[in-house]
Amino acid sequence: MAFEIESKYRLADQGETLRLELTRLGANSKDGYVVADTYFSHPSRDFGATGEAFRIRREGPHNLMTYKGPRMASVGVKTRTEIEIGLTEGSANFDGAKSMFTAMGFAEVLTVKKFRVPFQLVFEGRKIAVVLDNAGELGYFAEVELVIEDPSEVAEAELLIKAIAAELGLTQYEPKSYLRMWMERAGLRI
């Protein structure tokens, strides 16, 4: 089982300062793409109360199904188990996966869209993912993420995420997920 360690930060500008810092550190970037995350509620469990999440993601032509477990106790980072499974590409398969889960009693909660530009860099010998997100009306954000397999590495990975964020000048930590921010904005209960 994998563990996702990530921190999200609000950006005062549209990411230009972050891009300069990433370039300075030798990060590689890829072309940006639209991410559409459709979140579901469980038929017999309140994910809002348990801190879990289940989504189907459309990332360009790629489709992924993701379960995120409850957050572990940590400050300034989100650490949780993550199970991610690739699905067949294409919009028909994305729609088919959504239909399958609603047929089993899951309910669509909300679809969150953002434009994402991914970067990869090596920091203290580890490959770190940094993404620049344009979340529309919510603003611009940066996420710093590391996925690990060994639970004994969680504390070290959390420190590493905080260190790279500091090196990049990221200071406005945002603990809320995009889903929570959009639901609060719409006056909906998560």
Buried (B, 14 or more C-beta within 10 A) or exposed (E): EEBBBBBBBBBEEEBEBBBEBBEEBEBEBEEBBEBBBBBBBBEEEEBBEEEBBBBBBBBEEBBBBBBBBEBBEBEEBBBBBBEBEEBEBEEEBBBBBBEEBEEEEBEEBBBBBBBBBBBBBEBEEBEBBBBBBBBEEBBBBBBBBBBBEEEEBBEBBBBBBBBBBEBBEBEEBBEBBBBBBBBEEEEEEB
